[in-house]
């Protein structure tokens, strides 16, 4: 399963915005621990935006903000 498929699976299986946000954030933190480049993750998430619902897109945008640091320090994904 590709990372894109996994993100969509997480979005589709999560019950509500907060659960989806927590799950996608955790998944992306795992990708970063595996040393995947922020830019590559951001590009994949950007490409997914047009194929998900508005609510799911909101989750993607929030996680993208966490990756670029446009968030509170405790939410940042380094």
N, C-alpha and C positions, 0 to 999 in steps of 0.2 A: 504494500500500500504506500503510495507517495505521501509526502508531507501535506500536499494540498488536499488529498482525499481524507487524510486523518483530521485536518482542521475542519473540513466540512462535516465529517462524521461527528466530531465533538460538538459542533454547533447544532447539528440536527438532533443529537441525543440529550443535550442539556435541557434541563427543566427551568426555563426562565433566564433572564438577562444576567443576573448575578452569578448563577451557576455556570453559564456559558463563559462569562468573563474569567472566572476563576480557573476553569478547565483549560481554556485556550491560553491563558497566561502561564499556567503550569507547563503546558506542552511547549510553549515557546521558550520558557526558561530552560527546559530540558534540551532543546535544540542549541541554545547558547552554551550550555555546559558541554555539549558535544563539539563546540567550537565552530558552529555554523555562523557565517557572517551575518551581521545585522542587515546589511544591504540586500542580501539574498532572501532573507526571511521577509523583509519589507516588500520586496518585489513580488514574491509569491502571494502575500496577503493582498497587495494592491490588485493583482490579477484576479483574485477571488471575489473582490467586491461586487463585480457586475453579475455574479452567478448566485448570490445569496439574497435572502430577504432583507428588507430595510433594518429590521431588528438585529439580524445577524451581522449586517454591515456595520452597525453601531458598535458591536463587540469588536470586530476587526479593527475599526478605527481607534478604539480605546487602547487595544493592545499595541497597535502601531505607535500611538502616543507614548506608551510605556517604553517602547524600544528606542525612541529618539529622545526621551527624557522630557517630554512635554507633559509632566505629571508631578505629583508629590514625590519627594525623594524615596519614600518607602515603597512606592509602586514601580519604580524604575527597574527595567530589565537590562542588565549590563552584559 
